[in-house]
Every structure is written in structure tokens, then in C-alpha cells.
Amino acid sequence: MTQPNPYQQTPVPVSPQPPAWTPAAPVATGQPVATGLSMKERNPVLVWLLWPLLTLGIYSLVWYYKIHKEMAEFDRRRAVPVAGPVLVLLFLSWTLIAPLVSYYNTGNRIRNAQRAAGLPETCSAVGGMLLMLVFGVGVVYYQSELNKICAAYGVPAGQQIPLHA
């Protein structure tokens, strides 16, 4: 009788396995895949210049909080921080790099919201971040990009709306 060789491997039958990743089926443009709440349309110049002047800069923080809250309610599938970006501006603005990262991330979140609305992604995170360095004009740019989403739906703030992507 022969002893089995412990170093010899027994052949393992290969079974066809499905790939670990499969691409998602393309979503039809006309069919919504989720719902969210509409955002508020604001005048970009008032948000950038008048309200911050009247409130000694406090409105800038309020606006930053509000747009993040509205983006979180707009597309609940994405994790959008609400208070974190404002806290970065309040407590880490002395680092100079943290606010720039926050502004950059805000631009990406706006672009994601445009995608979810089924609109062309026209918001540039780098452009908005650089415009923030020029007298805070990035506020006008970001609010204009958010207003495109509001105009696409044409409903008042807080209404249930379909998301397409």
C-alpha cells in the first residue's frame, strides 16, 4: 500500500465564478432613481456682498451651513457633512489650507448634486476654490451653480423632487 504524499497537491476543480464587480446598468434619463428635497434659489450677489456686509460677515457662515444642509437633504444617498465645513472655517481658518480644502470639497459636492439632478456637471471645484481667494467671489460662482439645479426643477424650496442619477 502506498502512502499519500503530503507534498502533492490534489487538483481542485475550477468552478466558473461571477466577477466580483459588474457594471451597473445605465439609468434611463426619464426615470427617477431616488427622491430628495429641493434647494432654495438665492441671489448670488446678495449672498456674496450685501448680507455679509450687513451682518459683519456672519451670514457667510450661515450661507455655508445652509447650502451644505440643503445638499444633504437634496440627495440623501450621499454623505454630505453639514456642520463640519462651517467648523473648519471657524476653527481652522488660521491654517489657510483647511478652508481651501473645504471650498474644494464644496465644489465637488455641488457637481455631485448637478449629476444627481441629471444636469451637466458644470461646477469646477478648483475654479471655485481659486475664486474664493479673489475677494470671496467663489460664493457668487457656487451659488450660481446651485441656482442651476433650482431652476431645473422650478419648485419652491423643500418640495419633494425626483433625482435622475
NORCORVEN-V985217 format. One record per helix or strand of 2 or more residues. SS is the DSSP state (~ for helix, > for strand). FROM is the first residue (numbers start at 0). TO is the last residue. Records with the same first field share a line. If there is no record, write none. Layout:
BEGIN
SS->FROM-TO / FROM-TO
END
This chain:
BEGIN
>->33-36 / 159-162
~->43-53 / 57-73 / 83-90 / 92-94 / 96-115 / 124-131 / 137-152
END
